[in-house]
Amino acid sequence: MLVLLALLASLFRTTLNKSFQAFFNDNLLGQIYREQSSGINSPYLLFYGLFLINAGITVFLLLRHYKISALPTGLAGIFGTILVISGVLLLKLLVLWLIGTIYPVEKEAKLYRFTVIIFSIVTGIVLVPANILLAYAPATVVPYLIYGIGGTLVIIYLLRSLRGILIANRFLLFHKFHFLLYICTVEIAPVFILFKFI
């Protein structure tokens, strides 16, 4: 995890800096998105891959802490958890792509997909020290770490949701049912699938 982060940070430092700046600045996020006119550049996708790996490791460590044996232990369990988490989150991006293709919201769907990737990159970086602490901290400290990590992830998720609402604001007034359907299908369902898996 650390080797991959070090490689990506040294090879694509500009991408990492832009991701953190776009996380805090909506205008800059839109500007970076417009620079990606031919599709999302591979450095962003590589950092998104780092997020998927870290999210899988976090879930694996939580399962281990709570002694839930959903998958085998050891490396097989880590890789299995990473695959399941990656499948759920990539399915969400696929659904966003389908929504943009089927309905007349392609521009907004693409911008929201890019927003999800930017916020995931930042989350992936946050999860690196979180995973190290979860893996090596004394058992008495881990519950407090879990609350801290959970709180941080909730704040990031709420900020991302707020950005999503700002992107979709012109549809909210006239298409409330469709927006509610989207929230249930794309935002809430993956969380329930994840809880079901755990």
Secondary structure, 3 states (H helix, E strand, C coil): CHHHHHHHHHHCHHHHHHHHHHHHCHHHHHHHHHHCCCCCCHHHHHHHHHHHHHHHHHHHHHHHHCCCCCCCCHHHHHHHHHHHHHHHHHHHHHHHHHHHHHCCCHHHHHHHHHHHHHHHHHHHHHHHHHHHHHHHCCCCCHHHHHHHHHHHHHHHHHHHHHHHHHHCHHHHCCCHHHHHHHHHHHHHHHHHHHHHHC
